[in-house]
């Protein structure tokens, strides 16, 4: 039975919502959203939670990733894999500060119909920060095997997409490297079909996001960057038949972003979290929309800035709430418009400082707005867990359709849950939006090391 939709913003609607009965949605999925991660090809989306700061085999910050598989009942912690470099078929060894899982990308990299997983590790050898991207292959039994990407940079900026529009998944590995773009398909030895240059960078990459903003069938890339405390303008790189091409388009400096078609016009739109005063040390407190077009993000006529003082958005804009710290796009109510899951991990919930919240913003005919926004935290009735100070619920977000009912579910991470052990929640989507029907899990539920910061991020 579907649970009631959670707190609507100014709309004040508390009526019951209904989830779809199952099967594929009759409404096309919005453009710009990452393909479904389905490692065992059973039709249900799977979730990868990362824990790069966790100890493994006595080695601090060795890191692991945890896969929870989807089912007709949603994400199922009983169907899981916990993967680290102590596993026999994963290259390397579990070692201090390797941070296996620092980033993770789920794509069908070899073109066999099963989603594969690319995982960044920061060290291949002792005392050398010479990391790379490790590929693991999907199968009817889940993920198996592992191999480094051949000669493709160290994976600092690991992002997935189809940048040349050939229908094969590619990996953006490292800005400014002559072999920092790996075009698929990949062989089982980790060799891409082609290696090419990644656009030049003279600063530190904070994040990269990919999606088709120009509507030409090729994924584009937005790069957020900074140098020390100075946040630099975000850059737009256009997908071409040869790979990514640098453009003159500059966007405000930002922490991160998400791409999805929030107005259903066939172009992916960028929703980003700007840095206040362009200071990289200042956490975000709003999100800003740039709508897609045939030439990329429309910087001449930008979309709205939305924060917790926007009409319809629950809460109040306050310093330190970190509204926009995490963003992801998906269609929660199945209407064909992308919605945006906004993490606000610094938010005070029911008097508990930095307990954290997740706010769902709704796409629609007029684009993204505060209309019908919903908020969820651990104090929301029926949501598992107990809201506590410094849990940071909302530090990570991910959209996925785990039960394959045509409604995106919303995964929310709280890496500081239980004094830094970490936990994740998956809230089921329905016709009226995100519901309180949820599953939560921590390392103990997964048989994983109970040490540090599960769900620091999710594979995307």
NUNU-213743 format. One record per residue (C-alpha): x, y, z; residue in three letters. Coordinates in Angstrom, 3 decimals. Layout:
BEGIN
> X Y Z ALA
...
This chain:
BEGIN
> 0.000 0.000 0.000 UNK
> 1.356 3.406 -0.924 UNK
> 2.054 5.820 1.894 UNK
> 0.842 9.388 2.045 UNK
> 2.914 11.960 0.221 UNK
> 5.158 13.918 2.550 UNK
> 4.822 17.560 3.541 UNK
> 3.771 19.670 0.592 UNK
> 5.009 23.232 0.611 UNK
> 2.547 26.129 0.595 UNK
> -0.003 23.922 -1.195 UNK
> -1.035 22.409 2.152 UNK
> -2.229 19.121 0.608 UNK
> -2.093 16.177 2.995 UNK
> -4.268 13.728 1.087 UNK
> -3.186 10.209 0.256 UNK
> -1.203 9.573 -2.892 UNK
> -1.281 6.437 -5.001 UNK
> 1.651 4.677 -6.575 UNK
> 1.366 3.131 -10.025 UNK
> 0.430 -0.541 -10.156 UNK
> 3.677 -1.490 -11.862 UNK
> 5.131 -1.854 -15.333 UNK
> 6.821 0.762 -17.457 UNK
> 5.557 4.328 -17.467 UNK
> 3.515 5.387 -20.488 UNK
> 5.186 8.814 -20.308 UNK
> 8.615 9.153 -21.898 UNK
> 11.486 9.686 -19.483 UNK
> 12.788 13.264 -19.497 UNK
> 15.966 13.810 -21.529 UNK
> 19.274 14.442 -19.834 UNK
> 18.770 11.891 -17.058 UNK
> 21.386 9.154 -16.636 UNK
> 20.419 5.674 -17.883 UNK
> 19.010 3.206 -15.384 UNK
> 21.691 1.370 -13.403 UNK
> 20.661 -2.277 -13.784 UNK
> 23.651 -4.525 -13.159 UNK
> 21.726 -7.817 -13.376 UNK
> 19.338 -6.665 -16.139 UNK
> 16.152 -7.573 -14.279 UNK
> 14.386 -4.285 -15.109 UNK
> 14.803 -2.819 -11.613 UNK
> 17.226 0.026 -10.959 UNK
> 20.081 -0.689 -8.564 UNK
> 21.761 1.708 -6.128 UNK
> 25.472 2.102 -5.405 UNK
> 26.383 3.764 -2.099 UNK
> 30.016 4.727 -1.593 UNK
> 32.109 4.748 1.579 UNK
> 35.594 5.906 0.488 UNK
> 36.589 6.938 4.026 UNK
> 35.904 3.551 5.565 UNK
> 38.531 1.240 6.985 UNK
> 38.935 -2.081 5.195 UNK
> 41.134 -4.928 6.443 UNK
> 42.606 -2.619 9.058 UNK
> 43.586 0.035 6.496 UNK
> 42.131 3.489 7.175 UNK
> 40.378 5.285 4.294 UNK
> 40.723 2.213 2.078 UNK
> 37.067 2.468 1.029 UNK
> 34.320 0.261 -0.373 UNK
> 31.109 0.486 -2.388 UNK
> 27.816 -1.202 -1.533 UNK
> 25.319 -2.262 -4.214 UNK
> 21.692 -2.740 -3.207 UNK
> 19.616 -4.320 -5.939 UNK
> 16.145 -3.223 -6.976 UNK
> 13.056 -5.434 -6.868 UNK
> 9.278 -5.227 -7.279 UNK
> 9.202 -4.055 -3.658 UNK
> 11.898 -1.425 -4.166 UNK
> 15.527 -1.370 -3.106 UNK
> 16.278 -4.597 -1.256 UNK
> 19.202 -4.606 1.225 UNK
> 18.949 -8.407 1.317 UNK
> 20.108 -8.450 -2.309 UNK
> 23.447 -6.733 -2.129 UNK
> 27.133 -6.744 -2.833 UNK
> 29.882 -5.073 -0.820 UNK
> 32.953 -4.510 -2.992 UNK
> 36.443 -3.381 -2.017 UNK
> 40.011 -3.933 -3.116 UNK
> 40.344 -6.810 -0.672 UNK
> 38.151 -8.810 -3.092 UNK
> 40.121 -11.269 -5.173 UNK
> 38.910 -10.090 -8.585 UNK
> 39.237 -6.320 -7.932 UNK
> 42.643 -4.905 -8.965 UNK
> 45.017 -3.667 -6.294 UNK
> 44.881 -4.172 -2.546 UNK
> 43.021 -2.479 0.276 UNK
> 45.475 0.175 1.456 UNK
> 45.419 3.293 3.581 UNK
> 44.106 6.445 1.886 UNK
> 43.293 4.691 -1.405 UNK
> 39.653 5.851 -1.029 UNK
> 38.158 3.233 -3.310 UNK
> 34.756 4.684 -4.221 UNK
> 35.827 8.326 -4.207 UNK
> 33.585 8.560 -7.285 UNK
> 31.482 5.974 -9.092 UNK
> 29.652 5.882 -12.427 UNK
> 27.135 3.276 -13.612 UNK
> 26.917 2.752 -17.410 UNK
> 26.848 -0.133 -19.897 UNK
> 30.487 0.290 -20.849 UNK
> 30.979 -2.817 -22.995 UNK
> 27.606 -2.709 -24.766 UNK
> 26.316 -6.117 -23.646 UNK
> 23.067 -4.794 -22.147 UNK
> 24.186 -5.073 -18.520 UNK
> 25.113 -1.926 -16.623 UNK
> 28.742 -1.862 -15.504 UNK
> 30.387 0.140 -12.727 UNK
> 33.411 2.444 -12.929 UNK
> 34.934 3.229 -9.526 UNK
> 37.643 5.759 -8.839 UNK
> 40.506 4.835 -6.514 UNK
> 43.110 7.417 -5.512 UNK
> 46.123 5.109 -5.088 UNK
> 47.343 2.156 -7.108 UNK
> 50.605 1.741 -5.234 UNK
> 51.755 2.423 -1.693 UNK
> 52.774 6.024 -1.018 UNK
> 51.853 7.143 -4.527 UNK
> 48.685 9.061 -5.390 UNK
> 48.490 7.599 -8.880 UNK
> 44.917 6.395 -8.878 UNK
> 42.665 5.399 -11.690 UNK
> 39.250 4.082 -12.640 UNK
> 38.439 0.426 -12.080 UNK
> 35.723 -1.187 -14.226 UNK
> 33.500 -4.006 -12.964 UNK
> 31.154 -5.848 -15.257 UNK
> 27.425 -6.515 -14.938 UNK
> 25.923 -9.990 -15.368 UNK
> 22.798 -11.937 -14.478 UNK
> 24.407 -12.550 -11.085 UNK
> 25.415 -8.930 -10.567 UNK
> 28.808 -7.260 -10.701 UNK
> 31.965 -9.304 -11.104 UNK
> 35.575 -8.959 -12.183 UNK
> 37.573 -5.794 -12.364 UNK
> 40.220 -4.064 -14.462 UNK
> 41.808 -0.633 -14.626 UNK
> 40.897 1.637 -17.526 UNK
> 43.880 1.395 -19.841 UNK
> 45.966 4.613 -20.017 UNK
> 43.083 6.946 -19.282 UNK
> 44.283 9.315 -16.570 UNK
> 43.640 8.897 -12.867 UNK
> 39.875 9.361 -12.927 UNK
> 39.846 12.556 -10.849 UNK
> 36.776 13.880 -12.691 UNK
> 35.006 10.580 -13.360 UNK
> 31.730 11.201 -15.243 UNK
> 29.689 9.027 -17.593 UNK
> 27.873 9.975 -20.787 UNK
> 27.589 9.426 -24.528 UNK
> 29.649 12.401 -25.610 UNK
> 29.961 11.521 -29.316 UNK
> 26.390 10.320 -29.779 UNK
> 27.212 6.845 -31.107 UNK
> 25.027 5.066 -28.564 UNK
> 28.031 3.746 -26.623 UNK
> 28.811 4.848 -23.069 UNK
> 31.936 6.960 -22.580 UNK
> 33.925 8.097 -19.539 UNK
> 35.260 11.571 -18.838 UNK
> 38.244 10.811 -16.640 UNK
> 40.388 13.872 -16.001 UNK
> 40.257 17.506 -17.131 UNK
> 43.132 18.768 -19.228 UNK
> 44.641 15.365 -20.028 UNK
> 45.552 14.256 -23.540 UNK
> 43.957 10.882 -22.802 UNK
> 41.386 12.095 -20.298 UNK
> 38.339 11.159 -22.413 UNK
> 37.704 7.461 -23.011 UNK
> 35.173 6.669 -25.732 UNK
> 33.318 3.355 -25.573 UNK
> 32.756 0.573 -25.985 UNK
> 35.373 -0.829 -23.605 UNK
> 36.977 -4.239 -23.911 UNK
> 37.062 -6.591 -20.941 UNK
> 40.731 -5.616 -20.618 UNK
> 39.682 -2.032 -19.909 UNK
> 40.713 -0.686 -23.303 UNK
> 38.327 1.939 -24.728 UNK
> 37.539 2.156 -28.421 UNK
> 39.378 5.471 -28.476 UNK
> 41.241 7.748 -26.083 UNK
> 41.165 11.493 -26.644 UNK
> 41.877 14.792 -24.935 UNK
> 39.705 16.165 -22.165 UNK
> 39.236 19.949 -22.294 UNK
> 42.036 21.949 -20.705 UNK
> 41.787 23.034 -17.075 UNK
> 44.009 25.380 -15.081 UNK
> 42.283 24.875 -11.764 UNK
> 40.766 22.227 -9.528 UNK
> 37.592 20.448 -10.654 UNK
> 34.947 20.463 -7.934 UNK
> 32.383 18.443 -9.905 UNK
> 31.285 17.519 -13.415 UNK
> 27.797 16.628 -14.659 UNK
> 26.668 15.381 -18.064 UNK
> 23.486 15.408 -20.151 UNK
> 22.177 16.484 -23.540 UNK
> 21.519 20.229 -23.218 UNK
> 21.521 20.872 -26.984 UNK
> 19.044 18.164 -27.979 UNK
> 21.335 16.674 -30.627 UNK
> 21.664 13.199 -29.111 UNK
> 25.124 13.837 -27.702 UNK
> 25.784 14.397 -24.023 UNK
> 27.368 17.681 -23.022 UNK
> 29.390 18.359 -19.887 UNK
> 29.342 21.130 -17.276 UNK
> 32.460 21.517 -15.147 UNK
> 32.471 23.282 -11.769 UNK
> 35.877 24.453 -10.604 UNK
> 37.784 26.403 -8.015 UNK
> 41.275 27.375 -6.967 UNK
> 41.808 27.451 -3.211 UNK
> 38.923 29.579 -1.864 UNK
> 38.070 31.183 -5.203 UNK
> 35.218 29.519 -7.058 UNK
> 35.643 29.928 -10.801 UNK
> 32.897 30.228 -13.439 UNK
> 31.437 26.899 -14.475 UNK
> 32.251 25.847 -18.036 UNK
> 30.083 24.236 -20.699 UNK
> 31.618 21.662 -23.044 UNK
> 29.567 20.504 -26.018 UNK
> 29.402 16.909 -27.192 UNK
> 30.462 16.367 -30.820 UNK
> 31.151 13.369 -33.058 UNK
> 34.790 13.635 -32.017 UNK
> 34.126 14.028 -28.306 UNK
> 33.886 17.120 -26.111 UNK
> 34.548 20.619 -27.422 UNK
> 35.305 23.643 -25.267 UNK
> 32.949 26.612 -25.740 UNK
> 32.903 30.243 -24.673 UNK
> 29.818 29.669 -22.541 UNK
> 30.455 30.524 -18.906 UNK
> 28.077 29.983 -16.010 UNK
> 28.141 31.190 -12.407 UNK
> 30.561 29.510 -10.039 UNK
> 28.910 26.594 -8.312 UNK
> 29.270 23.587 -6.048 UNK
> 27.460 20.977 -8.125 UNK
> 24.566 20.499 -10.530 UNK
> 22.017 18.151 -12.034 UNK
> 20.705 17.831 -15.577 UNK
> 17.138 16.947 -16.535 UNK
> 14.365 18.323 -18.733 UNK
> 12.280 20.189 -16.147 UNK
> 10.072 21.924 -18.758 UNK
> 9.727 18.972 -21.208 UNK
> 10.906 20.866 -24.295 UNK
> 13.418 18.213 -25.408 UNK
> 16.505 19.909 -23.969 UNK
> 18.145 18.962 -20.686 UNK
> 18.203 21.860 -18.237 UNK
> 20.959 22.622 -15.748 UNK
> 20.015 23.083 -12.092 UNK
> 23.078 24.188 -10.152 UNK
> 23.973 25.390 -6.656 UNK
> 25.899 28.684 -6.851 UNK
> 28.555 29.589 -4.317 UNK
> 27.601 32.751 -2.395 UNK
> 30.026 35.589 -3.289 UNK
> 31.957 33.108 -5.473 UNK
> 33.696 31.833 -2.338 UNK
> 34.352 28.116 -2.518 UNK
> 34.347 27.907 1.280 UNK
> 30.775 29.222 1.429 UNK
> 28.160 26.442 1.295 UNK
> 25.284 26.849 -1.175 UNK
> 21.938 28.292 -0.059 UNK
> 19.986 28.272 -3.342 UNK
> 19.667 26.577 -6.713 UNK
> 19.637 28.313 -10.079 UNK
> 18.155 27.078 -13.343 UNK
> 19.643 27.455 -16.824 UNK
> 17.353 26.076 -19.497 UNK
> 18.781 24.084 -22.386 UNK
> 18.617 25.129 -26.040 UNK
> 20.101 24.153 -29.404 UNK
> 23.223 26.108 -28.446 UNK
> 23.450 24.895 -24.856 UNK
> 22.537 26.610 -21.579 UNK
> 20.614 29.841 -22.137 UNK
> 22.778 32.294 -20.213 UNK
> 21.091 35.337 -21.793 UNK
> 17.731 34.470 -20.231 UNK
> 18.498 32.402 -17.139 UNK
> 15.758 30.650 -15.233 UNK
> 14.775 31.292 -11.619 UNK
> 16.832 31.238 -8.463 UNK
> 15.033 29.035 -5.920 UNK
> 15.720 28.918 -2.202 UNK
> 13.810 28.268 0.998 UNK
> 12.225 31.710 0.856 UNK
> 10.709 30.936 -2.561 UNK
> 6.932 30.626 -2.468 UNK
> 5.909 26.996 -2.018 UNK
> 9.298 25.768 -0.759 UNK
> 9.125 24.468 2.823 UNK
> 11.411 25.998 5.415 UNK
> 13.257 29.288 5.688 UNK
> 16.482 30.428 4.064 UNK
> 19.176 30.494 6.738 UNK
> 22.941 30.583 6.679 UNK
> 24.455 27.138 7.017 UNK
> 21.452 25.136 5.764 UNK
> 23.473 24.089 2.686 UNK
> 20.401 24.023 0.462 UNK
> 21.750 22.602 -2.821 UNK
> 24.718 20.694 -1.397 UNK
> 23.467 17.641 -3.320 UNK
> 21.291 17.590 -6.455 UNK
> 19.841 14.960 -8.750 UNK
> 17.127 14.812 -11.409 UNK
> 14.368 12.279 -12.078 UNK
> 10.635 12.045 -12.719 UNK
> 9.052 11.204 -9.365 UNK
> 5.361 11.513 -10.276 UNK
> 5.629 10.112 -13.807 UNK
> 4.327 13.193 -15.638 UNK
> 7.270 13.443 -18.048 UNK
> 8.841 16.475 -16.356 UNK
> 12.097 16.071 -14.478 UNK
> 11.973 16.868 -10.760 UNK
> 14.981 17.815 -8.634 UNK
> 16.012 16.279 -5.304 UNK
> 17.801 18.974 -3.296 UNK
> 19.878 17.993 -0.287 UNK
> 20.060 20.449 2.596 UNK
> 22.267 18.610 5.108 UNK
> 22.958 21.619 7.336 UNK
> 19.256 22.236 7.953 UNK
> 17.979 22.215 11.521 UNK
> 15.140 19.671 11.799 UNK
> 12.841 19.758 14.820 UNK
> 15.490 21.645 16.791 UNK
> 18.335 19.281 15.862 UNK
> 21.107 21.277 14.189 UNK
> 22.440 19.799 10.932 UNK
> 20.032 16.882 11.182 UNK
> 19.381 17.638 7.505 UNK
> 16.511 17.502 5.026 UNK
> 15.750 16.672 1.395 UNK
> 13.482 18.987 -0.602 UNK
> 11.847 17.810 -3.832 UNK
> 11.295 20.578 -6.401 UNK
> 8.807 19.871 -9.164 UNK
> 9.238 20.375 -12.878 UNK
> 6.273 21.502 -14.948 UNK
> 5.063 23.344 -18.012 UNK
> 6.613 26.584 -16.771 UNK
> 9.844 24.903 -15.706 UNK
> 11.173 24.408 -12.199 UNK
> 9.452 26.254 -9.361 UNK
> 8.477 26.014 -5.699 UNK
> 4.933 24.879 -6.557 UNK
> 4.154 21.590 -4.859 UNK
> 7.604 21.270 -3.279 UNK
> 7.920 18.562 -0.623 UNK
> 10.302 18.137 2.303 UNK
> 11.481 14.944 4.002 UNK
> 13.681 14.393 7.019 UNK
> 14.045 11.761 9.705 UNK
> 11.428 13.556 11.781 UNK
> 8.823 13.037 9.026 UNK
> 6.195 10.544 10.268 UNK
> 6.724 6.988 8.971 UNK
> 10.263 7.696 7.738 UNK
> 12.591 5.212 9.450 UNK
> 15.230 6.427 11.870 UNK
> 15.619 9.159 14.429 UNK
> 16.619 12.706 13.575 UNK
> 19.730 13.690 15.461 UNK
> 22.079 16.645 15.354 UNK
> 24.850 16.396 12.751 UNK
> 23.396 13.369 10.921 UNK
> 23.513 15.434 7.681 UNK
> 20.535 13.705 6.049 UNK
> 20.601 15.023 2.465 UNK
> 24.381 15.132 2.042 UNK
> 23.833 12.961 -1.038 UNK
> 20.808 12.339 -3.276 UNK
> 20.072 10.015 -6.186 UNK
> 16.989 9.316 -8.291 UNK
> 16.247 5.740 -9.393 UNK
> 13.220 3.610 -10.227 UNK
> 13.998 0.595 -8.049 UNK
> 10.517 -0.951 -8.281 UNK
> 10.112 -0.219 -12.025 UNK
> 6.693 1.420 -11.646 UNK
> 7.443 4.478 -13.786 UNK
> 8.053 6.759 -10.792 UNK
> 11.559 7.705 -9.725 UNK
> 12.373 6.875 -6.125 UNK
> 14.628 9.204 -4.149 UNK
> 17.726 7.899 -2.381 UNK
> 19.026 10.133 0.400 UNK
> 22.311 9.683 2.228 UNK
> 23.230 10.668 5.781 UNK
> 26.947 9.864 6.049 UNK
> 27.139 11.096 9.643 UNK
> 24.286 8.886 10.884 UNK
> 25.132 6.981 14.074 UNK
> 28.214 9.079 14.861 UNK
> 29.653 8.824 11.375 UNK
> 28.806 5.227 10.451 UNK
> 26.407 6.430 7.744 UNK
> 23.103 5.256 6.299 UNK
> 20.874 5.597 3.235 UNK
> 17.118 5.862 2.667 UNK
> 15.159 5.126 -0.503 UNK
> 11.789 6.940 -0.586 UNK
> 9.327 5.552 -3.134 UNK
> 7.819 7.857 -5.717 UNK
> 4.154 7.936 -6.655 UNK
> 1.559 9.871 -8.641 UNK
> 1.515 12.638 -6.027 UNK
> 5.275 12.833 -5.559 UNK
> 7.692 11.345 -3.060 UNK
> 6.056 9.272 -0.315 UNK
> 6.975 8.176 3.198 UNK
> 7.118 4.545 2.073 UNK
> 10.845 4.058 2.598 UNK
> 13.576 1.553 3.193 UNK
> 16.680 2.499 5.111 UNK
> 19.921 0.641 5.606 UNK
> 23.343 1.087 7.145 UNK
> 26.538 -0.963 6.994 UNK
> 25.189 -3.487 9.502 UNK
> 22.237 -4.301 7.221 UNK
> 24.668 -4.896 4.361 UNK
> 27.275 -6.907 6.224 UNK
> 29.729 -4.095 5.478 UNK
> 32.421 -2.498 7.662 UNK
> 30.704 -0.250 10.232 UNK
> 33.330 2.411 10.259 UNK
> 32.861 5.640 8.343 UNK
> 30.431 7.508 6.168 UNK
> 28.340 5.063 4.133 UNK
> 26.375 6.967 1.464 UNK
> 28.866 9.804 1.273 UNK
> 27.783 9.689 -2.368 UNK
> 25.855 7.506 -4.822 UNK
> 27.004 6.290 -8.216 UNK
> 25.458 8.312 -11.021 UNK
